[in-house]
Amino acid sequence: MMKEMLNVGLSEAKRKKVADGLIKLLANNSVLYLKTHNFHWNVVGPMFQPLHSVFEAQYIDLWNAGDTIAERVRALGFHVPASYADFAKLSKINEVVGTRQVKAKNMINQLEHDNEVMVRLARELLAETEEADDQVSVDLLSERMEVHEKNAWMLRSFLE
C-alpha cells in the first residue's frame, strides 16, 4: 500500500521553506534555552534573587517553545534535527563555553542581545511564512516575537 501524501493545503515546497526556517528558529531557541539555564544556575551578586527568578521564567518559556516549534515542523511533514551539534551549526546565538564566571551585568547584556536576535529571526521568517500562506506558523512566529521583545525589554530594565 502506497503512503498517502501530506495534504494540508500547502505545497511541499512551501512546507519545506517554512520548516527550514522554523528549524533555524528552533536551533537559536535551543542555544538560548541552554544559555539562559546556565545563567540561572550561575548568577551571583546583589541581583542574584531577581535575576535567578527572571532567568528561570525565561528558560521555562524557551523549553516549552522548543517543543511547540519542533511539533510544528513535524506537522509540516519534516524531521527535526535534535542535537546541540546540529543546533550550534544553525544558530546565530553563541553559547557560553567553559566554567568561567560571567558577571551578572554581562549575562543581562548577552541575553538582551540574544532575545533581540530571536525577534529579528522570527520577523525575517514571518515574511516568508506569510508568503507561503501558513497562518499557523505565522501565529507561532508572531507569538515568539512578542515574547522575545518583552524579554529584551525586561532585561534592559535591570540596567537602567
Protein Blocks (a to p, Z undefined) as FASTA:
>chain_A
ZZddddehpafklmmmmmmmmmmmmmmmmmmmmmmmmmmmmggcjklmmmmmmmmmmmmm
mmmmmmmmmmmmmmnopacdfbfklmmmmpcbdcdedjbdcdfklmmmmmmmmmmmmmmm
mmmmmmmmmmnopaklmmmmmmmmmmmmmmmmmmmmmmZZ
